[in-house]
Amino acid sequence: RSSYSCCYFVLPCCFFDFHGKYSRRQSKKTQYREYLDFVAQVGFVCGFHVEEDCLRIPSTKRVSFVGKSRTYPAVEHALIDEQITQFINSRRTCAGATCDRRVGFNHEHHCGGLCKEAGSEPPEDETETAGTIWMPGFRPREKVEQVRNCASLPRDFVDEVVLNVANLLLNAAPQKSCSDKQGGNMNTWNQGESLSLREVAEHLDKEILKKLKSEYGGLQTLLKNNHQVFEVLNGRVHIRDWRKEKPPSKTKPEVKRRLSAEAFKTRLCWFFIHHPDGCSLPSEACPYAHGTEELR
């Protein structure tokens, strides 16, 4: 609907309709094939010669559609636009009920008059013409998507949260270390306590939580991003004990094992700097640098 000269390429993936998740209609087809047919139908309704192609990509969903030319002359653009409006509204009103979703049905009968707001008679307070109204409340995605996975937060802020949470876990009633449980080894490296995400959040400053609220996943995402320090399992936060981490697989080719063992240390070890007992691993076994002299 952008313009008559518009062309498109689409690689269908997640099963979504115009107003929510796509509802299956035919049990004789796979969910993927049925959804592909729906996406192709959208192209046909919009007046395109729809071509199907299979991409050479390492994915199970690699069927694409291309619309390079129209099935109607430019003078019929307004008529096709009305047909598109009907189609969109039919998908919306029938989303939760069983009904005929084909184009060309009695529009007024199926919509019960609810679709007039997107039809040929726009509301009085609308200054746009019928041809420019795509659907009520439609808001296109921003051209540049804001990164909201905690990766764009200031480094000082992230470091402060990490230190606060780590101190909270370390100052709680300490658990016995893995070596203590097995007996015989007097290693008393403080693993701290595990707390639920809710308990951790309750101890953080309100301003910190307010800043994290605008990020997808919030506190949990930030802690998971800091894999070196924390382990988040089943909604509980733990201090990561690198002694328990599985050693590199022996099935790796010799060259890869050698490169892994000789990997350059590009980040400082958080435990070496901040943990009261230092790092639980000796310098040669730790994947992080014990001091700036080890950084490469």
VEXTOR-871569 format. One line per 5 residues: number of its first residue (from 1); their letters; for each residue x, y, z of C-alpha. Coordinates in pm, 1 decimal, decimal comma. Layout:
BEGIN
NUM = A = X Y Z | ...;
END
This chain:
BEGIN
1 = RSSYS = 0,0 0,0 0,0 | 305,3 228,2 7,0 | 274,8 300,9 -363,5 | 176,2 136,3 -691,8 | 543,8 106,7 -788,6;
6 = CCYFV = 630,8 -78,5 -466,3 | 799,0 -421,5 -490,3 | 862,9 -660,5 -202,7 | 1061,5 -956,7 -74,6 | 954,8 -1146,2 237,6;
11 = LPCCF = 1101,7 -1444,1 423,6 | 817,9 -1573,0 648,8 | 931,5 -1700,0 986,7 | 720,0 -1652,8 1301,7 | 350,5 -1735,8 1271,0;
16 = FDFHG = 177,8 -1398,2 1309,8 | -131,2 -1241,5 1158,7 | -205,9 -867,2 1138,1 | -337,4 -848,0 1494,7 | -171,7 -1134,0 1682,3;
21 = KYSRR = -62,0 -1495,6 1647,9 | -173,6 -1681,7 1339,3 | -454,9 -1933,6 1398,6 | -440,6 -2258,2 1204,8 | -731,0 -2335,9 972,1;
26 = QSKKT = -634,1 -2660,4 793,9 | -509,5 -2975,9 963,6 | -417,1 -3139,9 632,9 | -120,9 -2902,4 589,6 | 179,6 -2844,7 810,1;
31 = QYREY = 168,4 -2525,3 1013,2 | 458,0 -2384,4 808,5 | 297,4 -2460,7 471,5 | -35,6 -2318,5 581,2 | 133,1 -2000,0 699,7;
36 = LDFVA = 327,0 -1970,8 373,3 | -2,7 -1997,0 183,0 | -146,1 -1720,0 399,6 | 152,1 -1488,7 332,3 | 121,7 -1560,9 -40,2;
41 = QVGFV = -250,8 -1483,6 -17,5 | -171,2 -1142,2 130,6 | 44,7 -1071,5 -175,1 | -232,0 -1179,7 -413,6 | -492,2 -966,8 -231,7;
46 = CGFHV = -258,1 -668,6 -259,9 | -252,3 -722,7 -635,8 | 91,4 -875,4 -689,7 | 213,7 -1154,5 -910,2 | 358,0 -1355,2 -621,0;
51 = EEDCL = 661,5 -1570,8 -693,7 | 790,7 -1835,9 -450,7 | 1156,8 -1921,7 -409,5 | 1368,6 -2138,2 -177,7 | 1681,7 -1971,7 -43,1;
56 = RIPST = 2017,1 -2142,0 -2,3 | 2053,2 -2065,4 367,4 | 2112,5 -2294,9 668,4 | 1759,1 -2268,2 804,8 | 1446,6 -2482,6 814,4;
61 = KRVSF = 1242,8 -2176,4 715,9 | 1389,9 -2069,2 385,1 | 1088,9 -2029,4 155,9 | 1054,5 -1669,0 39,2 | 807,8 -1469,1 -167,5;
66 = VGKSR = 881,2 -1195,0 -418,8 | 635,2 -944,1 -560,7 | 784,0 -759,6 -858,0 | 479,2 -668,4 -1065,3 | 108,7 -589,9 -1023,6;
71 = TYPAV = -191,8 -780,4 -1151,4 | -391,1 -461,4 -1221,4 | -337,4 -124,1 -1393,5 | -256,9 185,4 -1187,6 | -602,4 336,4 -1248,6;
76 = EHALI = -757,9 59,4 -1035,2 | -536,5 135,0 -734,6 | -821,4 283,4 -526,1 | -1041,3 -19,6 -591,3 | -768,4 -262,5 -485,2;
81 = DEQIT = -699,1 -49,4 -177,6 | -1062,0 -95,6 -71,1 | -1022,4 -471,1 -122,3 | -711,6 -465,8 98,9 | -902,2 -279,3 371,6;
86 = QFINS = -1174,3 -543,7 363,4 | -916,4 -820,4 388,9 | -739,2 -663,1 687,7 | -1066,0 -607,8 872,5 | -1184,2 -961,0 798,2;
91 = RRTCA = -867,4 -1095,9 962,3 | -921,9 -876,2 1267,2 | -1289,5 -949,3 1330,4 | -1251,8 -1323,0 1268,6 | -932,3 -1367,1 1470,6;
96 = GATCD = -1104,4 -1546,8 1754,9 | -1394,2 -1710,4 1573,2 | -1459,4 -1956,4 1291,4 | -1560,6 -1774,4 976,8 | -1487,3 -1747,1 606,0;
101 = RRVGF = -1171,5 -1541,4 558,6 | -1187,2 -1527,3 183,4 | -1188,0 -1196,5 0,6 | -1514,2 -1108,7 -169,3 | -1760,4 -1206,5 106,6;
106 = NHEHH = -2037,3 -975,4 226,9 | -1818,0 -738,0 424,5 | -2095,3 -564,7 618,0 | -2258,1 -892,9 718,4 | -1939,2 -1039,7 867,5;
111 = CGGLC = -1806,4 -724,2 1032,7 | -2135,7 -608,8 1178,8 | -2051,7 -248,6 1092,3 | -1737,2 -251,5 1307,4 | -1505,4 -199,7 1011,0;
116 = KEAGS = -1644,9 131,5 890,0 | -1371,5 315,4 1077,4 | -1116,1 178,0 830,0 | -1342,5 182,0 526,5 | -1460,4 452,5 291,8;
121 = EPPED = -1611,2 672,5 566,5 | -1342,6 786,4 808,8 | -1440,0 946,1 1143,6 | -1516,6 1316,2 1139,2 | -1204,9 1406,2 1335,8;
126 = ETETA = -981,6 1226,7 1087,1 | -811,3 1459,2 843,3 | -674,2 1171,1 639,6 | -857,9 1038,2 338,5 | -983,4 680,2 320,2;
131 = GTIWM = -696,1 581,2 95,2 | -434,3 671,5 358,9 | -590,8 490,1 657,2 | -425,8 148,0 678,6 | -599,3 27,4 996,3;
136 = PGFRP = -713,4 194,4 1320,7 | -427,1 238,9 1565,7 | -165,6 117,8 1316,3 | 180,7 243,0 1406,0 | 477,0 137,5 1192,8;
141 = REKVE = 800,0 28,5 1357,4 | 1069,4 292,9 1389,6 | 1327,9 298,6 1109,9 | 1603,7 252,8 1367,2 | 1518,5 5,6 1643,0;
146 = QVRNC = 1635,0 99,8 1990,8 | 1865,4 -161,6 2144,0 | 1703,2 -262,3 2472,2 | 1891,0 -575,6 2579,8 | 2098,4 -392,0 2845,7;
151 = ASLPR = 2395,2 -380,4 2604,9 | 2367,9 -3,4 2556,4 | 2356,1 80,9 2928,7 | 2652,0 287,2 3058,3 | 2941,1 65,6 3167,4;
156 = DFVDE = 2965,9 242,0 3505,9 | 2598,1 170,9 3572,7 | 2632,4 -198,8 3483,7 | 2945,3 -233,8 3699,7 | 2762,3 -75,2 3993,1;
161 = VVLNV = 2466,8 -316,7 3963,2 | 2698,1 -618,4 3928,6 | 2896,4 -516,9 4238,3 | 2578,8 -450,0 4441,5 | 2422,3 -786,0 4351,9;
166 = ANLLL = 2746,6 -976,8 4407,8 | 2796,2 -819,7 4752,3 | 2435,4 -900,0 4837,1 | 2491,6 -1269,3 4757,5 | 2833,4 -1282,8 4928,1;
171 = NAAPQ = 2710,5 -1117,0 5247,5 | 2415,6 -1354,7 5276,4 | 2459,2 -1678,3 5474,7 | 2741,7 -1847,7 5278,8 | 2693,9 -2197,3 5141,9;
176 = KSCSD = 2957,3 -2465,2 5183,0 | 3180,8 -2484,7 4883,3 | 3178,3 -2777,1 4642,3 | 3502,6 -2907,1 4795,7 | 3367,6 -2885,5 5150,5;
181 = KQGGN = 3066,7 -3097,6 5060,6 | 3293,2 -3373,1 4937,6 | 3492,7 -3352,0 5260,5 | 3863,9 -3352,4 5322,4 | 3946,4 -3018,9 5152,0;
186 = MNTWN = 3948,4 -2711,3 5372,8 | 3889,7 -2471,5 5083,9 | 3662,9 -2197,1 5218,1 | 3616,3 -1988,6 4902,7 | 3290,7 -1798,7 4961,4;
191 = QGESL = 3030,4 -1898,0 4701,6 | 2771,0 -1680,5 4869,9 | 2400,9 -1760,0 4881,6 | 2148,8 -1792,6 4599,4 | 1855,6 -1550,8 4596,5;
196 = SLREV = 1548,4 -1521,6 4377,2 | 1534,4 -1238,8 4125,5 | 1256,0 -1081,3 4330,1 | 1468,3 -1086,6 4647,5 | 1759,2 -929,4 4459,3;
201 = AEHLD = 1532,0 -659,7 4314,4 | 1394,0 -574,9 4659,9 | 1743,9 -485,7 4778,9 | 1830,5 -262,3 4483,7 | 1780,7 111,8 4469,5;
206 = KEILK = 1452,5 226,9 4310,8 | 1637,6 445,3 4061,5 | 1835,5 142,2 3940,2 | 1517,2 -62,2 3894,9 | 1351,5 228,4 3712,9;
211 = KLKSE = 1639,5 241,0 3466,4 | 1629,5 -137,5 3412,7 | 1251,5 -140,0 3361,3 | 1288,1 11,5 3014,3 | 1513,8 -278,4 2905,4;
216 = YGGLQ = 1381,9 -610,8 2773,5 | 1423,6 -867,1 3051,0 | 1544,2 -598,4 3292,2 | 1753,8 -722,6 3583,4 | 1761,2 -1084,9 3464,2;
221 = TLLKN = 1902,0 -984,2 3123,3 | 2172,1 -768,9 3282,3 | 2280,9 -1051,4 3514,3 | 2283,3 -1307,5 3232,5 | 2490,9 -1068,8 3021,1;
226 = NHQVF = 2750,3 -1078,1 3299,1 | 2813,9 -1448,8 3253,8 | 3158,0 -1427,6 3416,9 | 3011,6 -1336,7 3757,7 | 2657,9 -1477,2 3773,4;
231 = EVLNG = 2457,5 -1785,1 3690,9 | 2077,7 -1747,3 3669,4 | 1892,1 -2078,3 3699,3 | 1515,7 -2124,3 3742,4 | 1468,9 -1765,8 3854,5;
236 = RVHIR = 1748,1 -1776,7 4114,1 | 2078,7 -1588,6 4102,9 | 2405,1 -1762,5 4198,8 | 2768,2 -1655,3 4210,2 | 2938,2 -1853,8 3933,9;
241 = DWRKE = 3197,3 -2101,3 4059,0 | 3440,3 -2153,8 3773,3 | 3574,3 -2471,9 3937,7 | 3247,1 -2641,6 3843,8 | 3259,9 -2539,2 3478,4;
246 = KPPSK = 3305,2 -2831,6 3240,8 | 3652,4 -2853,3 3083,8 | 3680,4 -2818,7 2704,6 | 3554,5 -3123,7 2519,3 | 3822,0 -3379,3 2433,3;
251 = TKPEV = 3642,2 -3452,4 2109,1 | 3758,1 -3120,1 1964,9 | 4023,4 -3139,2 1694,4 | 4377,2 -3101,6 1826,3 | 4425,8 -2764,1 1657,3;
256 = KRRLS = 4111,5 -2619,2 1819,0 | 4209,4 -2754,5 2162,0 | 4553,6 -2598,5 2128,4 | 4410,4 -2260,9 2022,6 | 4161,1 -2272,4 2311,3;
261 = AEAFK = 4438,6 -2339,9 2561,7 | 4647,4 -2053,8 2420,9 | 4357,1 -1809,2 2397,4 | 4449,2 -1451,2 2468,5 | 4303,3 -1299,7 2786,0;
266 = TRLCW = 4126,9 -980,8 2684,6 | 3927,2 -908,0 3003,2 | 4020,2 -875,9 3367,8 | 3894,3 -1137,5 3613,3 | 3613,6 -986,0 3819,1;
271 = FFIHH = 3677,0 -1225,5 4107,8 | 4050,8 -1146,6 4119,9 | 3964,3 -776,8 4163,0 | 3643,5 -776,2 4369,5 | 3588,1 -1110,4 4545,8;
276 = PDGCS = 3712,3 -1107,4 4909,7 | 3875,5 -1451,1 4857,0 | 4005,1 -1368,2 4510,7 | 3952,7 -1602,8 4216,2 | 3872,4 -1968,1 4282,7;
281 = LPSEA = 4105,8 -2071,2 3999,0 | 4480,5 -2025,7 3964,1 | 4590,9 -1775,1 3703,4 | 4689,3 -2037,2 3445,0 | 4346,9 -2205,4 3463,6;
286 = CPYAH = 4133,4 -1890,1 3465,5 | 4003,5 -1769,0 3126,6 | 4033,3 -1409,6 3249,5 | 4338,0 -1199,9 3333,1 | 4468,0 -1187,0 3691,9;
291 = GTEEL = 4610,8 -837,6 3657,9 | 4675,5 -602,6 3367,6 | 5008,4 -769,1 3288,6 | 4820,2 -1074,9 3161,0 | 4600,9 -879,2 2920,8;
296 = R = 4681,3 -928,1 2551,3;
END
